[in-house]
Amino acid sequence: IFPDGTSPALLSCLIAGIPLKNTHALNFMPGELRLGVNMENARQLLDERISSPLYTEAISMGQEELVALRKEEEQMKLL
């Protein structure tokens, strides 16, 4: 049992040889249970997740927020 979804996602990446920068794509939802995690099904899940419109939308929103935060940071430096 893990307190959040990151630790089992990290383990899934390590099992499947997936780059750790992709751990977020395999995060577990609250109460999610995965049985029989292995190299094949972890890679399959990664492919499904990163091709999902929800994933693409979340990444786009994150990129927009990052631009806004960096702009805000630059403005704070000028003060």
C-alpha positions as CSV (number, residue, x, y, z in Angstrom):
1,I,0.0,0.0,0.0
2,F,1.4,3.4,-1.0
3,P,0.2,6.8,0.2
4,D,0.1,8.2,-3.3
5,G,0.2,6.9,-6.9
6,T,3.8,7.9,-7.6
7,S,5.7,5.0,-6.0
8,P,3.9,2.1,-7.7
9,A,4.2,4.1,-11.0
10,L,7.9,4.4,-10.5
11,L,8.2,0.7,-9.8
12,S,6.2,0.0,-13.0
13,C,8.7,2.1,-15.0
14,L,11.6,0.3,-13.5
15,I,10.1,-3.1,-14.2
16,A,9.4,-2.2,-17.9
17,G,12.6,-0.2,-18.6
18,I,10.5,3.0,-19.2
19,P,12.4,6.3,-18.8
20,L,11.6,7.8,-15.4
21,K,10.6,11.1,-17.0
22,N,7.4,9.2,-18.0
23,T,6.5,8.1,-14.5
24,H,3.6,10.6,-14.3
25,A,1.9,8.9,-17.2
26,L,1.6,5.7,-15.1
27,N,0.4,7.3,-11.9
28,F,-2.2,5.3,-10.1
29,M,-5.6,6.8,-9.4
30,P,-7.0,6.7,-5.8
31,G,-8.0,3.2,-5.1
32,E,-6.6,1.8,-8.3
33,L,-5.4,-1.7,-8.2
34,R,-3.2,-3.3,-10.9
35,L,-2.5,-7.0,-10.8
36,G,0.2,-8.9,-12.6
37,V,2.3,-5.8,-13.5
38,N,5.1,-6.9,-15.9
39,M,7.2,-5.3,-18.7
40,E,4.7,-5.9,-21.4
41,N,1.5,-4.6,-19.8
42,A,3.3,-1.6,-18.2
43,R,4.6,-0.6,-21.7
44,Q,1.1,-1.1,-23.2
45,L,-0.4,1.0,-20.5
46,L,2.1,3.8,-21.2
47,D,1.3,3.7,-24.9
48,E,-2.5,3.9,-24.1
49,R,-2.0,6.8,-21.6
50,I,0.2,9.0,-23.7
51,S,-2.0,8.6,-26.8
52,S,-5.1,9.6,-24.8
53,P,-6.7,12.9,-25.5
54,L,-6.9,13.6,-21.7
55,Y,-3.2,13.1,-21.4
56,T,-2.5,15.4,-24.3
57,E,-4.8,18.0,-22.8
58,A,-3.2,17.8,-19.4
59,I,0.3,18.2,-20.9
60,S,-0.8,21.2,-22.9
61,M,-2.3,22.8,-19.8
62,G,0.8,22.1,-17.9
63,Q,3.0,23.7,-20.6
64,E,0.8,26.8,-20.6
65,E,1.0,27.1,-16.8
66,L,4.7,26.7,-16.9
67,V,5.0,29.6,-19.4
68,A,2.8,31.8,-17.1
69,L,4.8,30.9,-14.0
70,R,8.1,31.7,-15.7
71,K,6.7,35.0,-16.9
72,E,5.5,35.8,-13.4
73,E,8.9,34.8,-12.0
74,E,10.6,37.2,-14.5
75,Q,8.3,40.0,-13.5
76,M,9.0,39.4,-9.8
77,K,12.8,39.7,-10.5
78,L,12.2,43.2,-12.0
79,L,10.6,44.5,-8.8
